[in-house]
Structures are given as structure tokens and as C-alpha cells.
Amino acid sequence: MFTGIVETLSVVKELKNSGTNLDITMQCPIAHELKVDQSVAHDGVCLTITSVNFNENTYTVTAIKETLNRSSLSQWKIGHVVNIERCMPANGRFDGHIVQGHVDCTGTIDEIHDVDGSHLVFISHPENAGITVGKGSVTLNGISLTVVDSFPDAFSVAIIPYTWEHTSLRNANAGDLVNIEFDIVGKYLQKMQALKDLNANLTDSK
């Protein structure tokens, strides 16, 4: 489990196809603290470390086909900068919100506005992918953010200068794909409502 508070940045150093999987070698300042089998969120995607090279401060993770289809990982290139977060320790603080590292879909950055130092970012996504609510939480490329405006197929988030400067968002441009994980509480409520509507329709049809 994660909280959406980015710990550091990592850079893609090598990409290697292995069947339908993709092995990704990353370089980051905390590589020497990582270990094989550890789960780490990469732009919001939970990936398992398969090897660590302590001499080069690099490690490798593997993304399966389902992950590549659902996230932006398939578009990563050498030199791409990625937000990194290790799992929350049992005695840690919830500085963000509950994040699973399971990306629901990709969205597109439609607009970025500089608002006196902060940034207002508008993101669109498939209408049935998930729900957001104003002042609720959403994970964007692994970053826990608060929703400003919410629509069926879009939302906006306000990003403070610190978050902008210390995450990969500082490299973001309109048209970029981003990984979205909707709030787990909202996903359960959405599922419950769908089942309720289905049962109601079945009752009415009898």
C-alpha cells in the first residue's frame, strides 16, 4: 500500500522486451536501499524489483502486458523521469491517501495553467473509468492530489510549487498521458451502486 507522497525520482536507463513483458532498468538515488521482491510505485504503478545493481545505483522491474495496456509505461523512453514511492511502513503516517498502485486508466493532460506560482491542471479520461468528487482525492502519476473540479470524464487538480518542483510533473505538457488511480472508496461505492441498479432493473423486469 502507498500514500501518494513521492519519495524521489528515478530515470529510465534501459528497456528490454521479454516476450510480452517489458524489463525496465531504472537509476535513482535510493537504489542502494532497495531489494529484490520489494514493491515500488513508479508513476503510480506498483512494480516488483527483480534485480539491483548497487555499483551503478540501478535496479530492474518487470511490467506485464496488462500493466502496459492499462498504463503509460509502454510509452516510456530512455531518459524518462519517473515518480518513485516505496510501500508505506506499518508505523508510517498517512500524509496522502490510500493508494494501491493499481492504475485504473490513463488520462490526457488537456490544459496547464500557471496560477501565481501554483499550477492548475485539467485531465480528461474515459467516462466510465472511475469517479472523482470535488475536494476528494485522486492519484496522478503516483502523486496524491486533491480534486478541484469534477466532471464525468475529466477533473482538475491544483498543484503547489513544492510538488511541482519535486515530481515529474515539472516536465509535463498538454497532450501527455498520465496514470490515474481513482480513490478506492469511490470505486467501491461505484460498484455497489452499479449492483443496486442491476438488481433494481432485474426486479422491474419480472
Rosetta silent file (secondary structure, phi, psi, omega in degrees, C-alpha in Angstrom):
SEQUENCE: MFTGIVETLSVVKELKNSGTNLDITMQCPIAHELKVDQSVAHDGVCLTITSVNFNENTYTVTAIKETLNRSSLSQWKIGHVVNIERCMPANGRFDGHIVQGHVDCTGTIDEIHDVDGSHLVFISHPENAGITVGKGSVTLNGISLTVVDSFPDAFSVAIIPYTWEHTSLRNANAGDLVNIEFDIVGKYLQKMQALKDLNANLTDSK
SCORE:     score description
SCORE:     0.000 S_00000001
   1 L     0.000  144.302 -179.200    0.000    0.000    0.000 S_00000001
   2 E  -124.030  175.194  179.591    1.145    3.529   -0.813 S_00000001
   3 L  -124.111   -3.448  178.956    0.045    7.037    0.144 S_00000001
   4 L    81.099   15.877  175.908    0.793    9.032   -3.000 S_00000001
   5 L  -101.918  108.522 -174.669    3.639   11.020   -1.441 S_00000001
   6 L   -65.054  130.516 -177.236    6.531   10.896   -3.920 S_00000001
   7 L   -89.620  -42.394  179.658    9.802    9.909   -2.269 S_00000001
   8 E  -163.905 -177.190  178.314   12.245   10.598   -5.076 S_00000001
   9 E  -113.422  149.787  178.214   12.664   10.491   -8.852 S_00000001
  10 E  -129.752  152.876 -177.124   14.065    7.695  -10.989 S_00000001
  11 E  -119.548  133.855  178.126   15.317    7.738  -14.582 S_00000001
  12 E   -70.250  122.367 -179.250   14.766    5.042  -17.215 S_00000001
  13 E  -106.582  -29.074 -178.052   18.170    3.689  -18.266 S_00000001
  14 E  -154.738  142.255  176.835   17.269    0.586  -20.295 S_00000001
  15 E  -126.057  128.550 -177.080   14.173   -1.036  -21.818 S_00000001
  16 E  -139.137  120.766  177.575   14.194   -4.678  -22.835 S_00000001
  17 E   -74.826  137.548  177.680   11.312   -6.715  -24.235 S_00000001
  18 E  -136.159   89.501 -170.931   10.919  -10.219  -22.813 S_00000001
  19 L    66.538 -126.790  176.654    8.033  -11.909  -24.594 S_00000001
  20 L   -90.887   -0.226  179.020    5.002   -9.752  -23.867 S_00000001
  21 E   -91.408  165.713  176.102    6.708   -8.308  -20.787 S_00000001
  22 E  -129.863  118.518  175.062    8.942   -5.265  -20.545 S_00000001
  23 E   -89.135  126.273 -175.471   12.029   -5.232  -18.302 S_00000001
  24 E  -119.520  121.049  176.220   12.815   -1.689  -17.189 S_00000001
  25 E   -98.831  125.924 -175.555   16.137   -0.698  -15.654 S_00000001
  26 E  -116.771  151.873  173.895   15.947    2.448  -13.544 S_00000001
  27 E  -121.812  128.826 -179.721   18.585    4.622  -11.898 S_00000001
  28 L  -154.609  160.479 -174.577   17.781    6.515   -8.711 S_00000001
  29 L   -68.720  -15.620 -179.579   19.491    7.822   -5.561 S_00000001
  30 L  -106.797   16.748 -178.352   17.860    5.236   -3.269 S_00000001
  31 H   -58.427  -35.214 -178.245   18.715    2.172   -5.374 S_00000001
  32 H   -68.365  -14.138  179.178   21.191    1.024   -2.716 S_00000001
  33 H   -95.267   -5.946 -176.158   18.307    0.835   -0.211 S_00000001
  34 L   -90.864  164.710  179.131   16.147   -1.391   -2.400 S_00000001
  35 L  -145.416  158.226  179.059   15.988   -5.171   -2.530 S_00000001
  36 L   -61.815  140.706 -178.449   14.705   -7.923   -4.806 S_00000001
  37 L    82.579   -2.659  178.698   10.965   -8.721   -4.387 S_00000001
  38 L   -76.039  142.410  177.180   10.268   -5.235   -2.997 S_00000001
  39 E   -95.413  129.975 -179.145    7.215   -3.411   -4.366 S_00000001
  40 E  -134.782  135.660  177.984    7.763    0.160   -5.536 S_00000001
  41 E   -84.007  127.994  178.417    5.292    2.538   -7.179 S_00000001
  42 E  -117.674  108.214 -173.431    6.524    4.000  -10.479 S_00000001
  43 L    50.613   36.743  176.833    4.333    6.894  -11.633 S_00000001
  44 L    89.513   -0.208 -179.499    1.630    5.202   -9.597 S_00000001
  45 E  -103.823  120.882  179.427    2.213    1.688  -10.943 S_00000001
  46 E   -75.410  118.220 -179.676    3.185   -0.951   -8.378 S_00000001
  47 E  -128.660  148.575 -178.670    6.104   -2.963   -9.788 S_00000001
  48 E   -96.318  132.948  178.796    8.280   -5.656   -8.220 S_00000001
  49 E   -74.918  128.221 -178.469   12.062   -5.269   -8.195 S_00000001
  50 E  -104.565  -21.084  176.331   13.741   -8.227   -9.891 S_00000001
  51 E  -161.096  156.338  178.908   17.401   -7.190   -9.543 S_00000001
  52 E  -134.710  133.117  174.875   19.562   -4.436   -8.055 S_00000001
  53 E  -111.948  100.801 -174.751   22.979   -3.203   -9.208 S_00000001
  54 L   -69.583  -29.124 -178.758   24.489   -1.401   -6.230 S_00000001
  55 L   -68.101  -33.692 -176.875   27.602   -0.269   -8.133 S_00000001
  56 L  -105.697    3.797 -177.708   25.566    1.644  -10.716 S_00000001
  57 L    55.526   42.531  179.295   22.666    2.676   -8.436 S_00000001
  58 E  -125.330  161.151  174.547   20.257    0.885  -10.760 S_00000001
  59 E  -149.417  163.691 -177.558   17.519   -1.702  -10.369 S_00000001
  60 E  -124.548  140.458  174.268   15.199   -3.571  -12.722 S_00000001
  61 E  -127.990  160.593 -179.959   11.449   -4.109  -12.646 S_00000001
  62 E  -121.466  130.308  176.082    9.165   -6.061  -14.968 S_00000001
  63 E  -109.033  126.452  179.426    5.860   -4.844  -16.390 S_00000001
  64 L   -83.590  172.703 -175.358    3.455   -7.449  -17.742 S_00000001
  65 H   -57.968  -42.998  179.792    1.159   -6.973  -20.746 S_00000001
  66 H   -58.964  -41.960  178.859   -1.868   -5.991  -18.613 S_00000001
  67 H   -65.518  -42.069 -179.670    0.172   -3.244  -16.935 S_00000001
  68 H   -64.966  -37.054 -179.379    1.480   -1.983  -20.269 S_00000001
  69 H   -71.192  -31.951 -171.948   -2.046   -1.880  -21.717 S_00000001
  70 H   -94.538  -16.757 -174.435   -3.547   -0.029  -18.766 S_00000001
  71 L  -122.654 -175.737 -179.765   -0.785    2.489  -18.009 S_00000001
  72 L   -89.769    3.027 -174.917    1.621    4.853  -19.744 S_00000001
  73 H   -59.171  -32.038 -177.944    4.609    2.533  -19.265 S_00000001
  74 H   -65.673  -15.428 -179.150    4.502    1.340  -22.870 S_00000001
  75 H  -101.086    0.431 -179.836    5.389    4.883  -23.960 S_00000001
  76 L   -65.286  143.995  177.585    8.399    5.315  -21.700 S_00000001
  77 L  -123.805  166.208  175.171   11.702    6.120  -23.396 S_00000001
  78 L   -58.628  131.110 -179.448   15.309    6.154  -22.232 S_00000001
  79 L    95.441   -7.433  179.725   15.768    9.213  -20.013 S_00000001
  80 L   -64.542  134.733 -178.563   12.116    9.370  -18.930 S_00000001
  81 E   -95.103  132.478 -171.480   11.780   10.698  -15.365 S_00000001
  82 E  -126.246  139.918  174.279    9.505    8.710  -13.032 S_00000001
  83 E   -76.928  135.329 -176.550    7.980    9.397   -9.607 S_00000001
  84 E  -122.001  136.072  171.770    9.016    6.784   -7.030 S_00000001
  85 E  -144.340  127.540  172.877    7.389    5.744   -3.759 S_00000001
  86 E   -80.809  163.467  179.978    8.174    2.739   -1.601 S_00000001
  87 L   -57.698  150.734  178.471    5.414    0.967    0.319 S_00000001
  88 L   -69.979  128.915  175.775    4.147    2.669    3.441 S_00000001
  89 L   -69.120  154.815 -176.448    5.792    1.297    6.610 S_00000001
  90 L   -60.614  -27.346  179.844    3.446   -0.107    9.250 S_00000001
  91 L  -102.559   18.233 -177.770    4.370    2.738   11.614 S_00000001
  92 L   -83.740  172.213  179.265    4.194    5.436    8.934 S_00000001
  93 L   -98.652  147.954  173.729    1.902    8.434    8.609 S_00000001
  94 L   -86.916   80.630  179.847   -0.926    8.811    6.099 S_00000001
  95 L   -79.576  -18.160  177.611    0.300   12.053    4.565 S_00000001
  96 L  -114.414 -117.065  173.459   -1.640   11.378    1.359 S_00000001
  97 L  -147.266  176.572 -177.697   -4.474    8.873    0.938 S_00000001
  98 L   -66.542  117.320  179.478   -4.878    5.120    0.390 S_00000001
  99 E  -124.880  128.396 -178.004   -3.121    4.269   -2.882 S_00000001
 100 L   -91.366  -21.825 -174.133   -2.875    0.696   -4.143 S_00000001
 101 L    82.349   17.461  179.278   -0.540    1.227   -7.065 S_00000001
 102 L  -110.641  100.076 -176.058   -3.157   -0.267   -9.389 S_00000001
 103 L   -67.675  131.103  179.514   -3.724    2.153  -12.260 S_00000001
 104 L   -82.902  -37.980 -178.499   -7.335    2.333  -13.443 S_00000001
 105 E  -170.217  172.810  170.096   -6.665    4.056  -16.758 S_00000001
 106 E   -99.626  150.333  174.449   -4.591    6.656  -18.497 S_00000001
 107 E  -123.988  173.916 -179.858   -5.776   10.211  -18.894 S_00000001
 108 E  -120.421  131.485  174.218   -4.648   13.112  -21.038 S_00000001
 109 E   -72.498  115.720 -179.320   -3.426   16.457  -19.790 S_00000001
 110 E   -90.343  -40.878 -177.159   -5.651   18.946  -21.614 S_00000001
 111 E  -146.503  146.647  172.849   -4.519   22.211  -20.045 S_00000001
 112 E  -131.092  122.837 -179.143   -1.876   23.510  -17.657 S_00000001
 113 E  -120.111  130.875  173.720   -2.272   26.974  -16.140 S_00000001
 114 E   -83.540  118.259 -176.734    0.284   28.840  -14.046 S_00000001
 115 E  -116.412   83.150  179.389   -1.678   30.483  -11.235 S_00000001
 116 L    51.872   46.966  176.122    0.706   32.836   -9.437 S_00000001
 117 L   104.024  -37.860  174.583    3.280   30.100   -8.867 S_00000001
 118 E   -85.363  172.476 -179.234    0.918   27.170   -8.388 S_00000001
 119 E  -129.663  137.526  175.040   -0.434   25.158  -11.314 S_00000001
 120 E  -109.100  120.507 -174.325   -3.963   24.180  -12.261 S_00000001
 121 E  -118.624  130.783  178.343   -4.027   21.045  -14.406 S_00000001
 122 E  -106.234  128.847 -177.563   -7.033   19.699  -16.321 S_00000001
 123 E  -125.227  132.838  174.117   -7.116   15.975  -17.146 S_00000001
 124 E  -106.340  154.678 -177.633   -9.633   14.076  -19.294 S_00000001
 125 L  -154.084  165.229  176.462  -10.271   10.330  -19.082 S_00000001
 126 L   -56.969  137.500 -170.711  -12.739    7.671  -20.344 S_00000001
 127 L   -60.413  -36.026 -175.764  -16.157    8.444  -18.851 S_00000001
 128 L   -95.512   10.729 -175.835  -16.740    5.034  -17.270 S_00000001
 129 L   -72.958  -32.474 -177.648  -13.207    4.581  -15.923 S_00000001
 130 L   173.286  178.140 -177.986  -13.930    5.961  -12.463 S_00000001
 131 L  -124.361  150.864  172.702  -15.375    8.849  -10.491 S_00000001
 132 L  -128.290  160.378  174.488  -13.974   11.913   -8.777 S_00000001
 133 L  -135.876  147.450  177.469  -15.552   14.432   -6.437 S_00000001
 134 L   -56.888  134.288 -177.636  -14.581   17.984   -5.659 S_00000001
 135 L    71.386    4.968  174.851  -12.183   18.127   -2.678 S_00000001
 136 L   -86.968 -177.890 -177.257  -11.760   14.348   -2.959 S_00000001
 137 E  -105.640  149.455  173.965   -8.516   12.503   -3.631 S_00000001
 138 E  -149.652  150.188  178.326   -7.063   11.151   -6.857 S_00000001
 139 E  -106.746  125.470 -177.654   -3.673    9.714   -7.752 S_00000001
 140 E  -122.929  112.772 -175.167   -1.939   11.181  -10.778 S_00000001
 141 L    50.577   39.214  176.873    1.345    9.528  -11.830 S_00000001
 142 L    83.564    5.140 -177.530    1.649    8.269   -8.283 S_00000001
 143 E  -105.621  125.937  175.912    1.003   11.650   -6.674 S_00000001
 144 E   -74.326  118.523 -177.091   -1.806   12.086   -4.158 S_00000001
 145 E  -131.545  157.479  178.484   -3.712   15.196   -5.243 S_00000001
 146 E   -99.667  130.982 -179.123   -6.938   16.945   -4.298 S_00000001
 147 E   -72.898  134.585  175.356   -9.604   17.358   -6.965 S_00000001
 148 E   -92.745  -65.000  177.436  -10.716   20.936   -7.650 S_00000001
 149 E  -116.059  143.156 -177.269  -13.430   20.485  -10.281 S_00000001
 150 E  -126.732  135.989  178.056  -15.018   17.141  -11.186 S_00000001
 151 E  -135.317  165.147 -179.149  -16.805   16.049  -14.363 S_00000001
 152 L   -58.113  -31.290 -177.041  -17.927   12.623  -15.686 S_00000001
 153 L  -128.499   22.989 -178.397  -14.927   12.417  -17.988 S_00000001
 154 E  -166.504  165.213  173.133  -12.487   14.956  -16.555 S_00000001
 155 E  -160.615  165.909  175.758  -11.194   16.675  -13.456 S_00000001
 156 E  -125.593  152.305  177.503   -8.769   19.383  -12.428 S_00000001
 157 E  -133.781  146.716  175.578   -6.153   19.456   -9.680 S_00000001
 158 E  -103.148  132.709 -173.693   -4.228   22.321   -8.088 S_00000001
 159 E  -121.733  122.085 -178.714   -0.543   21.662   -7.537 S_00000001
 160 L   -71.968  158.599 -177.689    1.568   23.619   -5.063 S_00000001
 161 H   -55.506  -39.572 -178.563    5.062   24.790   -6.094 S_00000001
 162 H   -60.734  -47.790 -179.826    6.854   22.196   -3.918 S_00000001
 163 H   -63.848  -39.903  179.503    5.036   19.274   -5.538 S_00000001
 164 H   -61.354  -43.146 -175.468    5.555   20.752   -8.996 S_00000001
 165 H   -78.782  -25.255 -173.098    9.309   21.131   -8.489 S_00000001
 166 H  -107.277   12.980  175.343    9.926   17.796   -6.724 S_00000001
 167 L  -132.278  174.185 -179.689    7.976   15.448   -9.019 S_00000001
 168 H   -71.035   -6.867  178.854    7.983   14.602  -12.709 S_00000001
 169 H   -60.644  -25.365 -179.934    5.048   16.977  -13.204 S_00000001
 170 H   -61.671  -18.738  178.281    7.551   19.756  -13.789 S_00000001
 171 H   -98.171    2.856 -173.876    8.196   18.108  -17.185 S_00000001
 172 L   -72.363  147.808  176.169    4.501   17.769  -18.042 S_00000001
 173 L  -137.533  156.689  174.551    2.972   19.244  -21.186 S_00000001
 174 L   -58.168  134.344 -178.415   -0.529   19.395  -22.646 S_00000001
 175 L   100.593  -13.396  179.738   -1.194   16.179  -24.542 S_00000001
 176 L   -70.898  145.632  172.099    0.857   13.955  -22.215 S_00000001
 177 E   -83.379  142.894  177.559   -0.595   10.691  -20.979 S_00000001
 178 E  -133.805  150.702  177.705   -0.788   10.259  -17.202 S_00000001
 179 E   -85.689  131.285 -178.955   -1.621    7.286  -14.987 S_00000001
 180 E  -118.298  128.936  167.729   -4.814    7.675  -12.950 S_00000001
 181 E  -120.553  115.188 -179.964   -5.839    5.709   -9.879 S_00000001
 182 E   -75.559  157.210 -178.866   -9.239    6.753   -8.567 S_00000001
 183 L   -57.426  129.380 -175.785   -9.947    6.771   -4.839 S_00000001
 184 H   -60.399  -35.761  178.893  -10.579    3.207   -3.629 S_00000001
 185 H   -62.821  -44.432  178.373  -13.556    4.305   -1.502 S_00000001
 186 H   -63.143  -34.920 -179.728  -15.199    5.859   -4.557 S_00000001
 187 H   -67.881  -39.603  177.517  -14.566    2.707   -6.586 S_00000001
 188 H   -66.633  -41.499  179.090  -16.330    0.521   -4.032 S_00000001
 189 H   -64.272  -39.411  178.502  -19.271    2.926   -3.855 S_00000001
 190 H   -63.046  -41.036  179.218  -19.472    2.997   -7.661 S_00000001
 191 H   -66.510  -42.719  179.767  -19.516   -0.819   -7.759 S_00000001
 192 H   -62.670  -40.329  179.661  -22.177   -1.029   -5.050 S_00000001
 193 H   -67.623  -37.819  178.923  -24.397    1.449   -6.891 S_00000001
 194 H   -63.954  -41.570  178.219  -23.993   -0.479  -10.149 S_00000001
 195 H   -67.026  -38.128  178.003  -25.066   -3.711   -8.430 S_00000001
 196 H   -62.981  -43.377  179.254  -28.011   -1.917   -6.809 S_00000001
 197 H   -65.574  -38.399  179.789  -29.131   -0.560  -10.186 S_00000001
 198 H   -64.313  -44.895  179.215  -28.743   -4.022  -11.762 S_00000001
 199 H   -63.860  -37.594  178.799  -30.870   -5.656   -9.068 S_00000001
 200 H   -65.467  -39.697  178.745  -33.495   -2.933   -9.428 S_00000001
 201 H   -67.197  -38.319  178.533  -33.657   -3.484  -13.185 S_00000001
 202 H   -66.156  -38.665  178.111  -33.993   -7.260  -12.711 S_00000001
 203 H   -65.947  -42.319 -178.832  -36.837   -6.722  -10.235 S_00000001
 204 H   -66.987  -28.133 -175.775  -38.665   -4.326  -12.570 S_00000001
 205 H   -81.824  -10.714 -179.250  -38.379   -6.779  -15.479 S_00000001
 206 L   -78.573    0.000    0.000  -40.152   -9.565  -13.553 S_00000001
